[in-house]
Amino acid sequence: MPAYDSQVFDPPAPLARVSLRALHNGAIVTDVPMLIDSGADVTLIPGTFINESRLELDQNESYELASFDGHKSAAKSVQLDLVFQTRTFRGRFLLINSESGILGRNVLNHFALVLDGPGLSWEEQPTSSPQ
């Protein structure tokens, strides 16, 4: 079972590792840290990994993000494949200025995950409904 992260997050938080694949050249970056956040509507990619994968940013558009406290910011986007567990999610993802990204409900709702806070670990459970 993957462990919670206690070095970056206090209290410890569930952290997944994903891979990012550029659509235009197939370059792959692995082991990208992503906070598992069922309260987030969308998945946000840490900008620090964009240069590693030679991803092309969409410079013509930016999107407004609103945080839980009402703070608003602008985010660039990138088209890529995000690989989490054994599933690939192709699409446009927004970037944040952070060392770790956020796995939001647009990805998490495809999985049955169990968060074991006392055990500081998480795991995927089998699901009976087709995805």
Number of C-alpha atoms within 10 A of each C-alpha: 10 13 18 23 18 13 9 12 12 8 9 15 21 21 25 23 18 19 16 26 21 20 16 11 11 14 13 17 18 15 10 19 20 22 20 24 18 15 10 16 14 17 23 23 26 19 19 16 20 17 10 13 17 16 21 16 14 12 9 7 10 14 12 10 13 11 9 8 6 8 8 11 12 13 17 17 22 19 18 21 20 25 16 18 12 6 12 16 13 15 12 15 18 22 24 20 12 13 14 21 27 23 26 19 17 13 18 18 11 13 16 13 15 11 17 14 13 6 10 16 18 20 15 13 10 9 11 7 6 5 7
